[in-house]
Amino acid sequence: MGVIYYGSSAMPIRIADRALAHLKIVIATKLRRSESFTVSWQHPENSPQGRTTIWLHPAIPLRFVFDEPEPPALSREWIEELAASANSSGGIQLMPEMFHDDRDGHVTE
């Protein structure tokens, strides 16, 4: 499981490495262009019920940490889907399967 550390929050956001690799590309591209947007998700099954939305802005510190030393294979289609949602008024909506460990084989496109 990969982790995003966002802003001054000590609470990491845990996302499967493969999903995080795709998300990182879209986030870096948007922030490099000084474009702010939201990322939202429903809390995973092993967390209290609810949903979270974060506002990503170029001035807020952001760090990606991956468990696997080698980057995963990337899907152009998946990156394009995430980029299109980042450009929409609803922002990126993460899917529940993005919160499962890659090694369990649960992450799908």
C-alpha positions as a printed NumPy array, in Angstrom:
array([[  0.   ,   0.   ,   0.   ],
       [  1.268,   3.417,  -0.937],
       [  0.696,   6.547,   1.118],
       [ -0.032,  10.191,   0.408],
       [  0.947,  12.735,   3.039],
       [ -0.964,  15.941,   2.39 ],
       [ -0.375,  19.278,   4.063],
       [  0.347,  19.301,   7.783],
       [ -1.956,  16.343,   8.516],
       [ -0.267,  13.467,  10.285],
       [ -2.975,  11.127,   8.93 ],
       [ -1.681,   9.382,   5.804],
       [ -4.002,   8.475,   2.94 ],
       [ -3.372,   4.821,   2.057],
       [ -3.847,   3.828,  -1.572],
       [ -2.691,   0.757,  -3.479],
       [  0.697,   1.339,  -5.155],
       [ -0.582,   0.88 ,  -8.714],
       [ -3.509,   3.253,  -8.196],
       [ -1.205,   5.746,  -6.467],
       [  1.262,   5.66 ,  -9.384],
       [ -1.513,   6.677, -11.784],
       [ -2.903,   9.277,  -9.413],
       [  0.568,  10.773,  -8.899],
       [  0.973,  11.464, -12.615],
       [ -2.362,  13.269, -12.837],
       [ -1.815,  15.235,  -9.618],
       [  1.72 ,  16.277, -10.607],
       [  0.529,  17.39 , -14.042],
       [ -2.317,  19.485, -12.611],
       [ -0.18 ,  21.071,  -9.871],
       [  2.675,  21.799, -12.294],
       [  0.137,  23.882, -14.245],
       [ -0.908,  25.622, -10.995],
       [ -4.369,  24.051, -11.251],
       [ -6.238,  23.242,  -8.042],
       [ -8.854,  20.473,  -7.847],
       [-10.482,  18.   ,  -5.471],
       [ -9.928,  14.311,  -4.808],
       [-12.765,  12.426,  -3.089],
       [-13.368,   8.893,  -1.851],
       [-15.635,   6.828,   0.334],
       [-13.859,   5.48 ,   3.393],
       [-12.607,   1.901,   2.959],
       [-14.462,  -0.931,   4.718],
       [-11.947,  -1.129,   7.577],
       [-12.45 ,   2.59 ,   8.441],
       [-15.307,   4.531,  10.03 ],
       [-18.153,   5.137,   7.565],
       [-18.145,   8.321,   5.545],
       [-16.337,  10.049,   2.731],
       [-13.486,  12.507,   2.413],
       [-12.655,  15.259,  -0.062],
       [ -9.32 ,  17.072,  -0.125],
       [ -8.536,  20.247,  -2.053],
       [ -5.213,  19.913,  -3.86 ],
       [ -3.359,  23.178,  -4.35 ],
       [  0.228,  23.8  ,  -5.531],
       [  1.118,  25.628,  -2.296],
       [  0.192,  22.693,  -0.027],
       [  2.98 ,  20.159,   0.66 ],
       [  2.365,  16.719,  -0.829],
       [  4.433,  13.534,  -0.631],
       [  3.893,  10.13 ,  -2.241],
       [  5.419,   7.018,  -0.639],
       [  5.322,   3.648,  -2.382],
       [  5.86 ,   0.216,  -0.803],
       [  7.235,  -1.342,  -3.958],
       [ 10.732,  -0.233,  -5.062],
       [  9.929,  -0.635,  -8.78 ],
       [  7.225,   1.478, -10.454],
       [  4.236,  -0.51 , -11.747],
       [  3.146,  -0.692, -15.376],
       [  0.945,   2.289, -16.199],
       [ -2.258,   2.368, -18.204],
       [ -2.654,   5.356, -20.538],
       [ -6.436,   4.82 , -20.461],
       [ -6.55 ,   4.95 , -16.661],
       [ -4.423,   8.133, -16.596],
       [ -6.698,   9.751, -19.188],
       [ -9.801,   8.832, -17.148],
       [ -8.306,  10.296, -13.97 ],
       [ -7.209,  13.441, -15.846],
       [-10.692,  13.916, -17.309],
       [-12.262,  13.617, -13.859],
       [ -9.685,  16.03 , -12.39 ],
       [-10.828,  18.568, -14.983],
       [-14.511,  18.11 , -14.107],
       [-16.427,  20.095, -11.488],
       [-16.6  ,  16.98 ,  -9.279],
       [-12.846,  16.381,  -9.301],
       [-11.242,  12.96 ,  -9.051],
       [-13.456,  10.293,  -7.497],
       [-11.342,   7.406,  -6.205],
       [-12.922,   3.971,  -6.449],
       [-13.07 ,   1.596,  -3.435],
       [-10.815,  -0.955,  -5.168],
       [ -7.999,   1.628,  -5.195],
       [ -7.684,   1.102,  -1.444],
       [ -6.905,  -2.64 ,  -1.676],
       [ -3.339,  -3.886,  -1.59 ],
       [ -1.905,  -4.473,  -5.091],
       [ -0.299,  -7.72 ,  -4.003],
       [ -3.743,  -9.171,  -3.2  ],
       [ -4.725,  -8.713,  -6.841],
       [ -7.745,  -6.562,  -5.966],
       [ -6.847,  -3.443,  -7.935],
       [ -8.609,  -3.232, -11.266],
       [ -8.928,  -0.674, -14.003]])
